[in-house]
Amino acid sequence: MERFADKPFVVLGVNNDDDHEAAVTMIAAQKMTWRSWQTGGVENPINQRWHVNAWPTTYVIDAKGIIRYARVPGPYLEHAVATLLAEAAK
């Protein structure tokens, strides 16, 4: 994701794990460079409103602030961002 460092998009992550240390360890292990919030369990209102039911749940937001991709699995995240940026370049 570093190759997209100055491009007009945002990736946000939401983690519904109760274990803060496990979340921090996973963020470091996966080399996540985007913000990721820990909501502390599936009963959290954010998790319910945003349908967060897996860890991590990621959202790709375009330059206009519109969520373009939701719940993008790790291996597909870079492709989603590349696709979004290609569309924006047209």
N, C-alpha and C positions, 0 to 999 in steps of 0.2 A: 504494500500500500504506500510505501515511501515514494514511489515514482509519481504519485498523484498529490504530493504534499501541498502544492499551492493552487490546486484546482477548486472550482466553485461547487463544492458538495460537502456534506457532513455525514459521518457515520456515528450513530449512537447505539450503545448497548444497554440492555437491561438484564439484570441477573436476579432471579428469584430465590437464590440459595440463601439459607439461614446462616451458613457458616462463612463469616467474613474472611477468615484466614484462607479458606479453600478458594474463595473467589479471587483474592489477591494473588495467590499462587498460580491459579489458572490464567489470569490476565498476563502475568509475567511469562509463563510457559508458552502461551500462544502468541506472545509479542504483540498484543493488542495496543495500537497507538491511538485509539479513539477513546472518548469518554464512555464509561460504563457505570451505570448506577446499580447499586445493590438495594433491592426493595424488601428483602427479608421474608420471603414466603409467598405462597400462591394466593393467600387471602388479602394481600395488600391491594388497595384500590387501584394503584397504577397497573399492577399485573392484570387485574380483572378488566379494567377499561381498555387496555392495550393488548389484551389476549396473550400475555406473556405466560407461556407454559413450558418453556425449555430454556436451558442455560447455554450460552447467552442468547438472547433474542436481539437481533440487530436490525436497525432501520437505516436506510440510505435516503438522505434528504437532499433535494436539488437546491440550486441557487435561489429559487423563489420560496424556499421553505416548505415545499410539498414533499410528503413522504412518497417516494417513488418505488421503493422496495421494502418489504417487511419480512422478518423471519428468514433472512438469507443465511443459509448454512455457510460456514467458514470457507470451504473450497470454492464457493460460487460468488463470494463477496467481491473479489477483485474483478470478476467478469461483470457483475452488476454495475460497479462503479465505472468501468471502461465503457459499457454500453450507454450509461447515463451521460457521460462526458462526450461521447461520439454524437449523441442526439443533440446535445447543447451546442456543439460546434457547427451544426448544419444551419 
